[in-house]
Amino acid sequence: MSITIAELKNRNKDSYQLIDIRDAIEISHGAVPDAVMVSAEDIETSSEVDKDKLLVFVL
């Protein structure tokens, strides 16, 4: 499933969590405000990921 920025803005901010899975080089070109930076390999085990929310991934 994909979601546009406009659709994301219409959602309650407490209902989702932004997860940035880009590598360090990509993130150095621009971070996404409020996104949690987690490697794709660590998503399932990271304590920073709130599995009770809709997870929105930044690719």
C-alpha positions as semicolon CSV with decimal commas, in nm:
position;residue;x (nm);y (nm);z (nm)
1;M;0,000;0,000;0,000
2;S;0,126;0,348;-0,071
3;I;0,012;0,682;0,065
4;T;0,064;1,032;-0,066
5;I;0,189;1,320;0,145
6;A;-0,153;1,485;0,111
7;E;-0,326;1,171;0,242
8;L;-0,080;1,149;0,528
9;K;-0,147;1,511;0,626
10;N;-0,519;1,429;0,653
11;R;-0,454;1,155;0,909
12;N;-0,431;1,207;1,283
13;K;-0,059;1,230;1,359
14;D;-0,103;0,996;1,657
15;S;-0,238;0,717;1,433
16;Y;0,084;0,651;1,240
17;Q;0,461;0,644;1,277
18;L;0,709;0,748;1,010
19;I;0,994;0,498;0,972
20;D;1,291;0,608;0,760
21;I;1,473;0,301;0,629
22;R;1,707;0,485;0,394
23;D;2,081;0,448;0,443
24;A;2,297;0,710;0,614
25;I;2,410;0,867;0,286
26;E;2,052;0,920;0,168
27;I;1,947;1,058;0,507
28;S;2,240;1,303;0,500
29;H;2,080;1,462;0,192
30;G;1,765;1,535;0,388
31;A;1,600;1,394;0,695
32;V;1,224;1,357;0,728
33;P;1,091;1,548;1,031
34;D;0,948;1,322;1,303
35;A;1,068;1,003;1,131
36;V;1,239;0,730;1,330
37;M;1,552;0,606;1,155
38;V;1,567;0,226;1,164
39;S;1,741;-0,010;0,926
40;A;1,513;-0,244;0,734
41;E;1,679;-0,539;0,907
42;D;1,591;-0,405;1,254
43;I;1,225;-0,309;1,205
44;E;1,081;-0,617;1,375
45;T;1,312;-0,600;1,678
46;S;1,354;-0,225;1,728
47;S;1,201;-0,082;2,045
48;E;1,159;0,249;1,859
49;V;0,893;0,103;1,627
50;D;0,538;0,130;1,761
51;K;0,369;-0,177;1,617
52;D;0,027;-0,057;1,739
53;K;0,030;0,226;1,484
54;L;0,016;0,236;1,108
55;L;0,379;0,224;0,996
56;V;0,461;0,459;0,709
57;F;0,798;0,387;0,552
58;V;1,022;0,646;0,388
59;L;1,209;0,475;0,105
